[in-house]
């Protein structure tokens, strides 16, 4: 319980944040922490009510004025606006953009950005779970956890202990 209270303070301090541990490829039980700037439009927790309500979280390390984009990023799509758990690749009914639950990571490997994601054609190869523990109204926070396996270039990465806090912003603009 202390961890949740402590982590919820991240967003209250204006510091949207994500942490996770990654194993695979060049990563060996490496803890990753991304401090996200909540003032950037693309960072935060967004809701959609088009077709079906769902939640999308985007947190990255981009800074104001940086034209090269983020080096580290987490994107999560969850099949409802509310608390609960879902398996990676569960459907998002009537979703207009995302049609399944997922999380993906942009990471740095040997100085290059790599995009790690689940396998939608063979979902049993990249299982995962996303749990949303809190979703406030606009201006509040969304908080949750994630874990699972992701792949890139035939390398499997195991993600454990994923935790995020993001400022709830306006609806997704389709």
C-alpha positions as CSV (number, residue, x, y, z in Angstrom):
1,X,0.0,0.0,0.0
2,X,2.8,2.4,0.7
3,X,4.2,1.9,-2.8
4,X,0.9,2.9,-4.4
5,X,0.6,6.0,-2.2
6,X,4.2,6.9,-3.0
7,X,3.8,6.4,-6.7
8,X,0.6,8.3,-6.9
9,X,2.6,11.3,-5.7
10,X,4.5,11.3,-9.0
11,X,1.7,12.8,-11.0
12,X,0.7,15.2,-8.2
13,X,4.2,16.6,-8.4
14,X,3.8,17.1,-12.1
15,X,6.0,14.2,-12.9
16,X,4.3,11.5,-15.0
17,X,6.5,8.5,-14.7
18,X,6.9,4.9,-15.7
19,X,9.2,2.2,-14.4
20,X,9.8,-1.4,-15.5
21,X,12.4,-4.1,-15.4
22,X,13.5,-5.6,-18.8
23,X,15.4,-8.8,-19.6
24,X,16.4,-10.0,-23.1
25,X,18.9,-9.1,-25.8
26,X,21.4,-6.7,-24.2
27,X,19.2,-6.0,-21.2
28,X,19.9,-8.1,-18.1
29,X,17.4,-7.4,-15.3
30,X,17.7,-3.6,-16.0
31,X,15.4,-1.2,-14.3
32,X,14.2,1.5,-16.7
33,X,12.7,4.8,-15.4
34,X,11.1,7.3,-17.7
35,X,10.2,10.7,-16.3
36,X,7.7,12.2,-18.7
37,X,6.8,15.9,-19.2
38,X,3.1,16.2,-18.6
39,X,3.1,19.6,-20.3
40,X,3.8,17.9,-23.7
41,X,0.5,17.2,-25.5
42,X,1.3,13.6,-26.4
43,X,2.1,12.5,-22.8
44,X,-0.6,11.4,-20.4
45,X,-3.7,9.2,-20.2
46,X,-6.4,9.8,-22.8
47,X,-9.9,8.4,-23.2
48,X,-12.0,7.5,-26.2
49,X,-15.7,7.2,-26.4
50,X,-15.9,6.6,-30.2
51,X,-17.5,3.2,-30.7
52,X,-16.4,1.9,-27.2
53,X,-14.7,3.6,-24.3
54,X,-11.1,2.8,-23.8
55,X,-8.0,4.2,-22.3
56,X,-4.7,5.0,-24.0
57,X,-1.5,6.0,-22.1
58,X,1.5,7.5,-23.6
59,X,4.6,8.4,-21.6
60,X,8.0,9.3,-23.1
61,X,11.3,11.1,-22.3
62,X,10.9,13.8,-25.0
63,X,11.6,17.4,-23.9
64,X,10.3,20.7,-25.1
65,X,12.1,21.8,-28.2
66,X,13.6,18.4,-29.0
67,X,13.1,17.8,-32.7
68,X,14.5,14.2,-32.8
69,X,11.7,12.8,-30.6
70,X,11.8,10.4,-27.6
71,X,14.4,7.8,-27.0
72,X,12.3,5.9,-24.4
73,X,8.5,5.5,-24.6
74,X,5.6,3.4,-23.3
75,X,2.3,3.2,-25.1
76,X,-0.6,1.3,-23.5
77,X,-4.1,0.6,-24.9
78,X,-6.7,-0.7,-22.4
79,X,-10.2,-2.0,-23.3
80,X,-12.2,0.4,-21.0
81,X,-12.0,3.6,-19.1
82,X,-11.9,2.3,-15.6
83,X,-10.1,-0.1,-13.3
84,X,-9.5,-3.8,-13.8
85,X,-7.2,-6.2,-15.6
86,X,-6.9,-7.3,-19.2
87,X,-4.7,-9.7,-21.1
88,X,-2.6,-8.4,-24.0
89,X,-4.4,-9.1,-27.2
90,X,-7.9,-9.0,-25.6
91,X,-10.2,-7.2,-28.0
92,X,-11.3,-3.6,-27.7
93,X,-14.8,-4.0,-29.0
94,X,-15.7,-1.5,-31.7
95,X,-12.3,0.3,-31.2
96,X,-11.7,2.6,-34.2
97,X,-7.9,2.8,-33.9
98,X,-6.8,0.1,-31.5
99,X,-8.6,-3.1,-31.8
100,X,-6.8,-5.0,-29.0
101,X,-5.2,-4.5,-25.6
102,X,-1.5,-3.9,-25.8
103,X,1.6,-2.2,-24.5
104,X,4.7,-1.4,-26.5
105,X,8.0,0.0,-25.6
106,X,10.5,2.1,-27.5
107,X,14.0,1.4,-26.0
108,X,17.6,2.2,-26.8
109,X,19.8,-0.7,-27.9
110,X,23.3,0.1,-29.0
111,X,22.4,3.7,-29.5
112,X,19.4,2.9,-31.8
113,X,15.7,3.1,-31.1
114,X,14.0,-0.3,-31.1
115,X,10.2,-0.9,-30.9
116,X,9.2,-3.8,-28.7
117,X,5.7,-5.1,-29.2
118,X,3.5,-8.2,-28.7
119,X,2.9,-10.7,-31.5
120,X,-0.8,-10.3,-32.6
121,X,-0.7,-13.3,-35.0
122,X,0.6,-15.7,-32.4
123,X,-0.4,-14.1,-29.1
124,X,0.6,-17.1,-27.0
125,X,4.2,-16.2,-27.8
126,X,3.9,-12.8,-26.1
127,X,1.5,-13.0,-23.2
128,X,1.0,-10.0,-20.9
129,X,-1.3,-8.3,-18.5
130,X,-2.2,-4.7,-17.9
131,X,-4.0,-3.7,-14.7
132,X,-5.5,-0.2,-14.2
133,X,-5.7,0.6,-10.5
134,X,-7.0,4.2,-10.7
135,X,-8.6,6.5,-13.3
136,X,-9.5,10.0,-12.1
137,X,-11.4,12.6,-14.0
138,X,-9.7,15.1,-16.3
139,X,-6.7,16.6,-14.6
140,X,-6.4,13.7,-12.1
141,X,-4.2,10.6,-12.6
142,X,-4.4,7.2,-14.2
143,X,-2.3,4.6,-12.6
144,X,-1.6,0.9,-13.2
145,X,0.8,-1.9,-13.8
146,X,1.9,-4.0,-16.8
147,X,4.0,-7.1,-17.5
148,X,4.6,-9.6,-20.3
149,X,6.8,-10.6,-23.2
150,X,7.5,-8.4,-26.2
151,X,9.5,-9.1,-29.3
152,X,11.7,-7.2,-31.8
153,X,13.9,-8.7,-34.5
154,X,13.2,-12.2,-33.3
155,X,14.4,-11.4,-29.8
156,X,12.0,-11.9,-26.9
157,X,12.1,-9.4,-24.0
158,X,10.5,-10.1,-20.6
159,X,9.0,-7.1,-18.9
160,X,8.3,-7.2,-15.2
161,X,7.3,-4.8,-12.4
162,X,5.9,-2.2,-14.9
163,X,4.2,0.7,-13.1
164,X,2.9,4.0,-14.5
165,X,1.3,7.2,-13.3
166,X,-0.1,9.6,-16.0
167,X,-2.1,12.8,-15.9
168,X,-5.6,12.3,-17.3
169,X,-6.0,14.6,-20.3
170,X,-8.6,15.3,-23.0
171,X,-10.1,12.6,-25.1
172,X,-8.2,11.0,-27.9
173,X,-8.5,13.0,-31.1
174,X,-9.4,10.7,-33.9
